Structure formats: C-alpha cells, structure tokens
Amino acid sequence: MKKIGLVGGTGPESTLMYYKKLNDEIDRLTGGKAMPDIAIESVDFHRAWRYVTDGRYDLLTDYLGEKLRSLEKVDSEVISLTAVTMHVVFDELNEKIKSPIVSIPKAVSEEVVSKGIKRIGLLGTIFTMEKEYMKKDLIDSGVEVFVPNEDERKLIGKRIYEELERGIVKDSTLKELTDIINRMKEDDGIEGVILGCTELPLILDQENCPITCFDAVEIHIHKLIELALED
C-alpha cells in the first residue's frame, strides 16, 4: 500500500475527518488486515487564510510548497491538500514537487459527470464560489455551474469561517443552507449540489440535503484510497 501524505490544518476539523475516514475505510476494504501509513503536515490555518484573503498567492504557494516537500521527504506517494480553497494555487504547487497532487476539483468533476448531471450548484467559501478553480474541470466537461447570489455567498462564507471551521453545527445554519439550495433548484434548475468546502459535510449530507449532494471530502477520500491501494 502506498503511503498517503496530507497537508492538513485548513481547517483542523476537516483534517480529522480525512484521517478517520481513510483509516476506517481502508480497514474495512482490507477486511481488518491493514490501515494506511499517513503523514500529515499541518499548517497554521490563520496564516494560510490571511494569504488567501490578502491575495498573497505567492506566499501561500511558498508556505504550502514547504509542507508538500516535507511530505515527499518522508516517502509519501499519494499526496493531497485537505481544503478546496487551497486549490487556488494548485497549478503552482504541482510544480513544487515531483509527485502529482491528487486534485479535489478533478475528482469531484469526474463524479458529477459520471452521474450525468448537466446543471450543478456549488457551495463553498467565497473564494471557491467566485474563483474558477473548482469550476474549470466541470465546465470543460460540459457541466453548467451555478453559485448562490452575492448575499447568499456572504452568508455561507460567514457560517463556514465562524462556525464550521470551529466545529460548531447549528440547526439554524442548516435551514439557511437548505433554503439556499431549494432557491437554486427553483431558479437555476440545478440537478445536484457540490459541497465544495471540506467543512460543509459537518452539517449537510444526503440525508438532510433537499437535492442530490456531492460531498467533496467523501469523493476525494475515495480517490485517495483507490490510488493508495493500487499495485
């Protein structure tokens, strides 16, 4: 089995989710015979977030690049980021190391396309909803991508940063999110919605989401497992 390397800490809650699910699922798939070797390089979330909000992508690339090189030095073979927002510098990061980084947007796009979805909604941080890095693979595959309106985007971004990043889950926030999804279903005709922030699955899942949801964490983890178990 290949060693998995994760850049964690963006945020801590999603890093815990990755660690637990990778161990649990590989344990299950191997019939209780194996769990993965995992190396985690954790970043200072506030520092990384400041680089994003200030548009200092050069500093963000240097900071995350150091973490990726550390993962390579300890022989990690399946390497990834554990946050969608950090993919804003994905192409630049891929040039920092020899091993390819396993992309969240690409894995999600492949899953959406495989289900025959043509109109998809995207929820995430403000950067994920407004920038192109989560949309490009989908658009290139012929899928129309819709995001919430400006006020909705601000609300979602606030809830992610002030609540979900800190492990706070509220029923009132769940209602706000489902109301937004229902509005997009009615107005934009979306056939599904991407949970495009690794903290969103803390509050939304297929059981409480009013439309088919694509959990970026779950999809990405399955891709990591597939690659780790390859001969």
Protein Blocks (a to p, Z undefined) as FASTA:
>chain_A
ZZddddehiafklmmmmmmmmmmmmmmmnnopaccddddddddfklmmmmmmnopaklmm
mmmmmmmmmmmmnopabdcdfbfklmmmmmmmmmmpmbdcddfklmmmmmmmmnopabdc
ddddfklmmmmmlmmmmmmnopacddddfklmmmmmmmmmmmmmnopacfklmmmmmmmm
mmmmmmnopabdcdfbfklmmmgcfklpcbdcddfklmmmmmmmmmmmpZZ
